[in-house]
């Protein structure tokens, strides 16, 4: 299946052409065979592969020990990458949600500040793919035997959305005609406008696995309260039962089961971190249960994510931030249910579309 996935990434997601330079970064030697398949596919298209290995433990230690005199070099490295590579393949390998717990907020913010211009170019002007190679940690979080999880993850990443495409394009047309969205559920009732915002279906191009359609709310239009029902690792901490209250777009109250201080510190990172940069609906039919991994959880069938922080340029509502935190609410009946309304018309109930 790894060879098949490599083919999909190079030929379908990135559509590599002759002389294009592709940078592959990965975090574990467990991925070596997969990286070899990627290299072979790139060369078969007469592209030019480059590989950068970044062990997660070592890269975390480097971040923890970042001094003032390193920031300029980090900026130059990011600048070099976007000026010299056409496409990027980033292969994560999860080992520990708390691995980055000791990285100081000052270091995170300073790195974001000096590299933000080039991260923006990489995200919005270059071709890229992000995926998680199946790890034992992932299998543990998914409550599966590793071999079973490996098969599940590969099938999810290889999934072809041809059967869902017609329905999702219909959803896109509905969203393009919508002014006010209302989301309801347990401890949740929020409204916001998406009038004239761009709507972006994601059916397998960049994030793998894929399976969402996203936009952004009008920045100052969000009012009400939302309570998320999935665990969310972020910046070396794990948050549960996050609840956000909005007034005129801004988060005026934020609570969770624990780590309230850290939660609010993240939301106070900058001016944009208390506003929403993304609203998305998840629909991957194979991804059903949360596992505390955003790359999968945000695609859960019958879910939404409502994201404090930066908006993507593809659906830009004017909100900029160093934060982009995808928080997930599952609305299927077994998770408490919930509804989505477009201009008072019921569009999805308990995770199932009604149109």
N, C-alpha and C positions, 0 to 999 in steps of 0.2 A: 504493500500500500504506500510505502514511502516513495517509491519510484513514481507511482501514479500521482502522488501529491506534488512531487517536484515538477512533473510535467505540467500539472494544472497551474502552478505558481508562475512558471517561466513562460508558458504559452498562452494562458488565459488571463491570469491576474495582471501580470506585468507586460506581457506581449513584447518580450525582448527582441530587439532587432540587431542587425549586424553593426559591430563596433560600439554598441552601448556598453558602458562600464557598470558592473553590478557589484555592490558591496554587501557581502554576507557577514553578519555578526552573530555569534552564538556563545552560549554560556556553559556548555557541558560537553565532554568528550563522548557522552552517550549519543550525541547528535551526529557523530562523524560520518556514518554511512549515509544519512540523509543529506548532509552537506556535499558528499561526493556525488550523489544523484543530481543535486542542484547544479554543481559545477559542470557535469556532463551535459545537462540540458542547455545551460547557457552557451557552452562551446558549440553545441549542435546548431544553435541559432547564430553562430559566429559572433556572439557577444564576448565580453572580456570580464571574467570573474575575479574578484578579490575577496580575501577572507580575513576576518579579524576575530580572534578568540579572546573572550573576556570572562574569565572565571568569576562567578558571582561573589564568592567570598573575598577574593582579591580586589575586585572592583569596589566592593563595599568598604574595605579597609582604606583604599585610596581615597574614596569620598570622605570618610570620617576624618582623614588627616589632610584635607585640602587647606592650604594656606593662601594668604592673600596673593602671593606671587605666582599662583598657578592659574588664576581665573583667565588671564589674557591668553595663556596657552590653550586652555579649553575652548575659548572662543575661536582661536585660530584653527584648531582641529576641526571644529564644526564647520567653519567657513571653508576649509580645504575640502571636506566631504561633499558639501552641496555644490561646490564649484567643479569637482572632478568626477562625481559619480552621477549616472542617470537614474539608477534604481537602487533601492535598499531592501534587503531581506533581514529582518530582525527576529532571531529565534531565541525565545526566552526558555528558561528551564527552572521551574519553581522548586525551591528547597525549603524555604522558611519565611512565613509572612512577617516575622519580626527581625529579619536579617538587617534591615536598614534603620532599626529603632534608634540607634545612637548617633545617627547623622544629625548634626545641629541644623535647626531651621535657618539660621543665618547662612550656612553653607548652601543649603538647597536654594534659598532665595537669591543668593549672589550668583550661583551658577545659572539659574533661570534667567536672571537679568542680563548676563553677558552673552548668553547663547540664544535668547528668544528670537532674535531676527533670523538666525539661520535655521532654527527649529521650524519656524513658520515657513520658510522656503522649502525645507525638506518635506513638510506635511502637505503643503498646498501647491507646490510647483514641481515636485519630483514624484516618480512612481515608487510605491513602497508596499511591503507586506509585513505584517506582524503576526506571529503565531507562537504558541506555547508547545514545545515538544513534550509529549507525555512523560511525566516524572512520577516517581513513587509517592512524592508529596501530593501530587494531584490525585492519584488513585486513592490515597488515604482520605483526602478531603471529600472525594466523591463516594466514599464508602464502598469501594470496589476492589477486587483482586486486580493486581497490576495488569495482567494479560487481558482481562476483561475491559479495564479502563483504556488500555492502549487501542484495542479494537474500536471501542466507542468513540474515542477522540479522533481517530483516523477517519471513521465513517462521518463524523460531524464535520470535519475539515474538508472532506471530499464531496459533501452533499451538493447535488445539483438542484437549484431552485426552479427548474423549468415548470414544474407543476404548480408552484405558487406564484409565478411571475404575473400571470393575468390578474389574479386577485390583488397583488401588491400594487400593480399599476393602476388598478381601480381605486385602491386606497389612496394612492398618490393624488389622483384627480380629485377625490373628495377633500383631501387636506388642502389642496390648492384653492378650493372654493370656500374654505372655512375661515370664519373670523374667530369665534370664541370656542375654546376647548374647555371641557369640564371633566375632571378626574375624580371619581369617588371610590371609597372603599373603607376598610376598617381604620378609624382615626385619620381619615383622608377625605378632604373635599377642597379642591383647588380649581380656580379658573384662570385662564390666560388667553391672550390673542396670538394667533399665528397668521394674521391677515397679511397677504402679499409676501410671506416668507418663502424662500426656496425650499423644496421638498426633495430629499435625497434617498432613493432606495439603495440598499446595500445587499447585493446578491452574490458576493464572492470575490470582490476585487482587492481589498486591502486587508482588513481584519479577517483572520481565518481562525475559527469558523466565523461565517457571516450570518446575516439573517435579521436585519432591522431596517426600519425606515426612519429617517431623522430630519428634524428641522430645529428651529429655536423659537422660543416665545418672544414676542415684543418685550423688550427689556424691562419696562416698568409696568407690565400688565398683569403680573402674577399676584394673586391674592388667595389667602386660605392656608390650609395646613396639609402636609403630606407626611405619612409615616411609612418608611421603607421596611420590608420584612425579610431582607436577606442580609447576611453578614458581609461587611465590606472592609477588606484590608486596604490601608492607605498610609503612606509615609511611615512604614514600620510599626503601625498599630492596627488593631482589628476592632471595628465598630459594629455594634448591634443595635437594632431598634432605633435608628436615627429618625428623628422627627424635626421637620422644619416648618416654621410659620412665616408667611410672607405678607408684606403690605406694600403695595405699589411696586412690586418687583423685588424688593429687598428682603433678605432673611432677617427677621427681627428677633427670632428666638430659635435656638437649636439645642436639642437634647438627645441623649442616647443612654443606653443601659449603664455605661461607665465611660470614663475618658471625656467627660463633658468639657473639661478645660482644654484638652488637646483638640477636640472637635471644633470649639469656637476659635482656637488659635489658628487652625487651618482656614476657617472662614474669614478670619481677619488678616489673611496674608496680604491682600491689597484691595484696592477699591472695587475690583470686579468679582472678588471671590464670594460675596454675599448676593450675587445676582446669578440667574440661570443662563447657561450658554447652550444647552441642548435639551430637546424633548424628543424621545425616540420610542418606537413601539417594536418589541421583539417578537419574532415568529418562527424561529428555527424549530422544525417539527421533531427533531431528535434530542434537542436540549430541553429537558423538562425540570430538572432539579438544581437548586443552587449549590455551589461548592466553594463559594468565597474566592472565585477567580473571575474578575470582571470580563475578561475576554469571552468567557462562556456565559456568565450569568446575565450579561446585558442582552444576549440573544435568546433567552429562555422564552419558550412558547407561552404566550399569554401574559407577558411582562411589559412594563415600561421602564425606561430610566429617565430621570429628571436631574440634570447635571449642574451643580454649582460650578461657576468658573467660566473659562474661555469658550467662546463660540468658534466653531469652524468657519473658515472663509466661504465654504460651500453654502452655508446657511447662517450668514453673519447678522447678528442683531445689535452689533456695536459694543458687545461686552468683551473686554480683554482682561486676562488674568494669568498668573503663573499656575493657578489651580485649574484642573479639569477633572472633576471627581464624579464618575458615573455611579450613581446610587440607584438600586434596582427595587422595584415593587412588582411582585407577582400577583396577578389578579384572578388566577384560576380559583375555582370554588374551594378546593382543598387548602388553599392558602388564605382564605378569608373572603375571596370574591372581590368584585369591584366592577366599575363601569367606566366607559369613555363615551362622551357626548361631543358631537360637532354641531355647534349652533343648535343645541337642545335636542338633536337627533341622536338616538342611541346607536353607536357604531360597534361597540364590543361590550359584551356582558360576560363576566366570569371567565375572561380569557378567550372567548369565542366571538368571532366577527358576526355581526347581525345583518350585513348587507350582501 
